[in-house]
Amino acid sequence: MWEFVFAPFVDFGFMRRALLGCIAISVGATPVGVFLMLRRMSLTGDAMAHAILPGAAVGYLVSGLSLGAMTVGGLIAGMAVALLSGFVTRVTALREDASLAAFYLISLALGVLIVSTRGGNVDLMHVLFGTVLALNDAALILLCSIASLSVLTFALLFRPLVLECADPQFLRSVSGISAVTHFTFLALVVMNLVGGFHALGTLMAVGIMILPAAAARFWAASIGGLIVAAVVVALLSSLSGLLLSYHFGLPSGPAIILLAGLAYGVSLLLGPEGSLVASTLSRRTLKT
Amino acid sequence: MGRVLLGNLFVGAPMTHAIAFQNFTLGYNQLPAVLHLQAEIAEGSLTAIVGPNGAGKSTLLKGVVNALSPISGRVSFGTVALEDIAYLPQQSEVDRSFPISVVELVAMGLWRKIGPFGRLGRADRTRIAEAISAVGLEGFELRPIGSLSSGQMQRALFARLLLQDARLVLLDEPFTAIDARTMADLIDIVRRWHGEGRTVLAVLHDFDVIRANFPETLMLARQLVAHGPTELVLTAENQFRARQMCEACAGPPHTCGRSAA
């Protein structure tokens, strides 16, 4: 037990760094995922992740594997897509999903075009699939800062955000904070995805955001409960994913996401709130 | 200042309107749903808005709360301001699957007081409890809103309206799809608002309910058909006229201008 669970972290600094990075992502990104799920915007997370990729790639091509350039590139691309699609939704008749899809596809095509003209590079794989086992100090500080900022913003924005999700029409009728809330929330999504791609890669970052939230739905009924359950699922899958990748030589990003997926599968079957087993049991009790 | 410009419209009228529609035209994509409406809603009045389907009743309420910008004309606010208005839309956009409880939903009626960051004091909690008991939802406080029937949900939304403490209350078909007992309870609340001197505008379909409870009626068929005491407005002749006016402009190319009036 000691050998399997604790020894890798005690013996190797890169494992401790990876764990800290994953904890930061779990605490920062999963509450965002919970709200994405509650707003039925789970796929928005995916779209935003694709929108960030080209920005990060451009940052990489301009100044190499530099944390700052890729972060700024990702933030700019993500924010631009979020703002433009939000603006189009509010001003025109196009619905949010369609306008978001339009802008992220444009962004993605633009990114692929730029990358292909400048030639491919093995390092680019790091952008796509992350480098959780090679996080340096700067990356760790960035991940922890993003997580802290994200948690703080959530604390400030909690009430308007809940109301914006539950009854947006009412919020608009009593206050002008609705639009601010919406865009701040999208900014949180982008920020956390950018943080996440340093560790898990742009393609996997959205997994740690959405899968724990989806799993939490089967464990808790209240918003607070959902957030706690989602963070716990994210932490457990990060820990076990890192261990699996260490012991069996698997790539760590996909291992973490697959374990979050496993947690989702188990929750879907066994969780106390509306899972397959729970709904079968309650149907049986009603009959008797 | 607007009153000076449009002064001639108010000659002889006492300045006690809560709101007034001045040549109010609004619609979607430049297709007007309400045309050239000219009417005053008196302070403290209890008015039913009636009309055939597609007559622009809901659109009119959206125009009042500025959820829809007018194509021309305006709503002039007399004794109430935009902030004094509480609005209960027809199909409320409340996400019934969202995990909040009845008491949390109702408490949001205090938004103007507590805002995004303020805390609920003891007096606020008492007011919330009173509002919940006024709509007969005691014991349901901690239930998630997803478990409520549509009648109970409407009760909860009325409790939230109670807390909003608004001078002008706009209700869009508030009694649709709810049972008779709930409707009677909610009508009592509307009458109570009337007794307290609040102005109430409600889109309704049931003429019996209107005759029994609403002193004023505004009949709309894209344009104003009639506005005044209920018994003078809800006549067979007016209803016939309203139906004709709506049918006349059912197709997109609008043939009904002022001439149809």
Contacts between the chains, C-beta under 8 A, distances in Angstrom:
chain1	res1	chain2	res2	distance
A	38	B	95	8.0
A	38	B	98	6.1
A	38	B	99	7.4
A	93	B	29	7.8
A	156	B	116	8.0
A	156	B	117	7.4
A	157	B	116	7.6
A	159	B	116	5.2
A	159	B	117	7.3
A	160	B	116	4.7
A	162	B	98	8.0
A	162	B	100	6.6
A	162	B	104	8.0
A	163	B	108	5.9
A	163	B	111	7.6
A	165	B	95	6.6
A	165	B	98	5.9
A	166	B	94	6.3
A	166	B	95	5.5
A	166	B	98	4.2
A	166	B	100	5.5
A	166	B	105	7.2
A	166	B	145	7.9
A	167	B	92	7.0
A	167	B	93	6.1
A	167	B	94	4.6
A	167	B	95	7.2
A	167	B	105	7.6
A	167	B	108	7.4
A	168	B	93	6.0
A	169	B	67	7.8
A	169	B	89	5.8
A	169	B	92	6.9
A	169	B	93	4.2
A	170	B	92	7.9
A	170	B	93	7.8
A	170	B	94	7.6
A	170	B	108	6.7
A	170	B	160	7.8
A	171	B	111	7.8
A	172	B	67	7.1
A	173	B	65	5.8
A	173	B	67	7.5
A	173	B	85	7.8
A	173	B	86	7.8
A	173	B	87	5.1
A	174	B	111	4.6
A	174	B	112	5.8
A	174	B	164	7.6
A	175	B	111	6.2
A	175	B	112	7.8
A	175	B	115	7.6
A	175	B	116	7.7
A	177	B	116	6.1
A	221	B	99	5.7
A	221	B	144	6.5
A	222	B	99	5.6
A	223	B	99	5.5
A	223	B	100	7.1
A	226	B	99	6.8
